[in-house]
């Protein structure tokens, strides 16, 4: 059995208090989140083992429940902690989007859609609704597809946008393949949605495509 070293446990917390969270390593952040020792091992040791097993901090947080429970030191309490952290991040971005100022910074929408869509293994089409001052009034996933396809119906998009009294919208969807590059189908549906919404005086500000490591803006590409 590995001996228990209190100093090793406290070290990441000491560094957190001294230099702040942004300077900590993934292992240190994970160790603090996991809490006290388990099975005779410090949380730092457990954190390093989890990162080695799943490849990255994101790999740990999105790992299936069954895979996590096979790891020594991950009981019901720690499993619950790991499962809720991504949902807490998503809710943070939702609050920031709804309670923030006018949506003049495209990074805000990108961060929100990446938190919502990046880890899904099926394609989902998302709408963000805005008022005349470009303040977010709501958002929702409107269509869900298979691993590589979501059928988007312009009539339903127009109906929902009118129902919530949106003046403008931001479109978004993910590519489960991990590649954010817009396809021909993406360009076609963007044009169809822009034209359909323009008939009822609703502007499409952007269409964001979320991949594994990037988020592509069709507005920035000149495709709107």
Secondary structure, DSSP 8 states (H G I E B T S, - for coil): -----HHHHHHHHHHHHHH-GGGS-HHHHHHHHH-S-BTTB-HHHHHHHHHHHHSSHHHHHTS-HHHHHTSTT--HHHHHHHHHHHHHHHHHHHHHHHHSS----HHHHHHHHHHHHTT-SS-EEEEEEE-TT--EEEEEEEEE-SSS-----HHHHHHHHHHTT-SEEEEEEE-TTS-----HHHHHHHHHHHHHHHTTT-EEEEEEEE-SS-EEETTTTT--
